[in-house]
């Protein structure tokens, strides 16, 4: 399994070849509470880095999910549409949101690694 990279908006990215899997972090799902609905981007949509492209709704709030990197949506996770609780139970596993064909792999490398993200989260407390 490839290393996860993270954004300040609490998304994670796992790059495998030229495809990146994207979801929200454990920290984000904890802050949201029980997820009850997710609106995923359409396959074929081209997104820019930091563009809002999905929505996650919980019992507390609705939040935008941003594309951490630019690319074309090549797959969405139908399982989270049918069972949004996967986002709470497995945020960096089965609870992923969508996959992008990456335009520039350097964008992934520029994101935070796990240690940098953990330090960032500590500053938000």
C-alpha positions in Angstrom: 0.0 0.0 0.0 1.3 3.4 -0.9 2.0 6.1 1.6 -0.8 8.5 2.4 -0.3 12.3 1.9 -2.6 14.9 3.5 -4.0 18.4 3.0 -4.8 21.2 5.5 -8.5 20.6 4.6 -8.2 17.0 6.1 -8.3 15.0 2.9 -5.9 12.2 2.2 -4.4 10.9 -1.0 -2.9 7.5 -1.9 -1.0 7.5 -5.2 -0.8 4.2 -7.1 0.7 4.6 -10.5 -1.1 7.6 -12.2 -4.3 7.2 -10.1 -4.8 8.8 -6.7 -7.5 7.6 -4.3 -8.9 10.4 -2.1 -10.9 10.4 1.1 -11.2 12.3 4.4 -9.0 11.7 7.4 -9.8 10.1 10.6 -9.6 13.5 12.3 -12.2 14.9 9.8 -14.6 12.1 10.3 -14.3 12.4 14.1 -15.0 16.1 13.9 -18.1 15.5 11.6 -19.7 12.8 13.7 -21.9 10.2 12.2 -21.9 10.5 8.4 -25.4 10.2 6.9 -24.9 11.2 3.2 -22.2 11.7 0.6 -22.5 13.5 -2.8 -19.6 12.3 -5.0 -18.3 13.9 -8.2 -19.3 12.5 -11.6 -16.9 10.2 -13.4 -15.2 12.0 -16.2 -15.2 15.4 -14.4 -11.9 17.3 -14.5 -11.1 19.0 -11.2 -8.5 21.6 -10.2 -6.5 21.3 -7.1 -8.4 22.7 -4.1 -11.7 22.6 -6.0 -14.8 21.6 -4.0 -16.0 18.4 -5.7 -17.9 16.3 -3.2 -20.0 16.9 -0.1 -20.2 14.9 3.1 -23.1 15.4 5.5 -23.2 14.3 9.0 -25.6 14.6 11.9 -23.7 17.8 12.8 -23.0 19.6 9.5 -22.4 19.4 5.8 -18.9 19.9 4.5 -17.3 20.3 1.1 -14.5 17.8 0.1 -11.8 19.4 -2.0 -9.7 17.8 -4.6 -6.2 17.8 -3.1 -4.7 17.6 -6.6 -5.8 18.3 -10.2 -7.0 15.4 -12.3 -9.9 13.6 -14.0 -12.4 11.6 -11.8 -12.0 8.0 -13.0 -14.0 6.2 -10.3 -16.3 6.9 -7.3 -16.9 4.7 -4.4 -20.5 3.5 -4.7 -20.2 1.7 -1.4 -20.1 5.0 0.6 -23.1 6.2 -1.3 -25.0 3.1 -0.2 -23.4 3.0 3.3 -22.0 6.4 4.3 -21.1 5.0 7.8 -18.0 3.4 6.0 -16.5 6.9 6.1 -16.6 6.8 9.9 -15.6 3.1 10.3 -12.8 3.0 7.7 -11.9 6.6 6.6 -8.6 5.7 5.0 -9.7 2.3 3.8 -13.1 1.3 2.5 -14.4 4.8 3.1 -12.6 6.4 0.2 -14.5 8.9 -1.9 -13.1 9.0 -5.5 -10.1 8.3 -7.7 -8.4 10.8 -10.0 -6.1 10.2 -12.9 -3.3 12.5 -11.8 -2.2 15.4 -14.1 1.0 16.2 -12.1 2.4 13.6 -9.6 4.6 16.4 -8.1 1.3 17.8 -6.6 1.0 14.6 -4.5 4.6 14.9 -3.3 4.0 18.5 -2.2 1.3 17.4 0.3 2.0 16.7 3.9 3.3 13.3 5.1 1.8 11.6 8.1 4.2 13.3 10.6 3.6 16.7 9.2 -0.2 16.2 9.2 -0.1 15.0 12.8 1.8 18.1 13.8 -0.7 20.3 11.8 -3.6 18.7 13.6 -2.0 19.4 17.0 -1.9 23.1 16.1 -5.6 23.1 15.4 -6.7 21.8 18.8 
